[in-house]
Amino acid sequence: MNYSVDSIRLYPNQQQAKSLIQGMGSCRFVYNYFLDFKIKKWKKYGKSYSFFDICKLLVKLKQINPWLYQTNSQALQHSLKNLHQSF
């Protein structure tokens, strides 16, 4: 099979690059935080939390870590969707 991959090259200025790096870091933090959370709950209770349950907990995590408000909420939720699909 021959797969075609479209790519786009970005040339962000310094402020845009900083924003992109911050957003990726926030998504990585949220993914890893809830991965650890899900693993601990699975080992302790044998129960997995749904995507919607984790999204509700994301709101509480953002209150504890206000710097997460600087990242688009849809990006954070998408990282949780990726986690849910992989778990």
C-alpha positions in Angstrom: 0.0 0.0 0.0 1.1 3.5 -0.7 0.2 6.0 1.9 0.2 9.7 1.2 1.2 12.0 4.1 0.4 15.6 3.9 2.6 17.9 6.0 2.6 21.5 6.9 5.7 23.4 7.9 5.2 26.0 10.5 7.4 29.0 11.1 6.2 30.4 14.4 7.6 33.6 15.9 9.1 33.4 19.4 5.8 34.1 21.2 4.0 31.4 19.1 6.8 28.9 19.6 6.6 29.5 23.4 2.8 29.0 23.3 3.1 25.8 21.3 5.7 24.4 23.7 3.7 25.3 26.7 0.6 23.7 25.2 2.4 20.5 24.4 3.9 20.4 27.9 0.5 20.9 29.5 -1.0 18.1 27.4 1.9 15.8 28.3 1.4 16.6 32.0 -2.3 15.9 31.9 -1.8 12.6 30.0 0.9 11.4 32.4 -1.0 12.6 35.5 -4.2 10.7 34.6 -2.3 7.7 33.3 -0.8 7.3 36.8 -4.2 8.0 38.3 -5.9 5.3 36.2 -3.1 2.7 36.9 -3.4 3.3 40.6 -7.2 3.0 40.6 -7.0 -0.1 38.4 -4.6 -1.8 40.8 -6.5 -0.9 43.9 -10.1 -1.3 42.8 -9.9 -3.2 39.5 -12.0 -0.4 38.0 -11.3 1.9 35.1 -12.6 5.4 34.9 -14.5 6.5 31.8 -13.4 9.4 29.6 -16.2 11.5 31.0 -15.2 10.8 34.6 -11.6 11.8 33.8 -12.8 15.0 32.1 -14.7 16.0 35.3 -11.5 15.4 37.3 -9.6 17.6 34.8 -11.6 20.6 36.0 -10.4 19.9 39.6 -6.8 19.4 38.4 -7.0 22.8 36.6 -8.1 24.4 39.9 -5.1 23.0 41.7 -2.7 23.9 38.8 -4.0 27.2 37.4 -1.3 27.3 34.7 -3.3 24.6 32.9 -5.9 27.3 32.1 -3.4 28.8 29.6 -3.8 25.8 27.4 -6.9 25.2 25.2 -9.3 22.9 27.0 -10.0 21.0 23.9 -6.3 20.1 23.5 -6.2 18.8 27.1 -9.4 16.8 26.6 -8.0 15.4 23.4 -4.9 14.1 25.3 -7.4 12.4 27.7 -9.2 10.9 24.8 -5.9 9.5 23.5 -5.2 8.1 27.0 -8.7 6.5 27.2 -8.2 4.8 23.8 -4.8 3.5 24.7 -5.7 2.3 28.2 
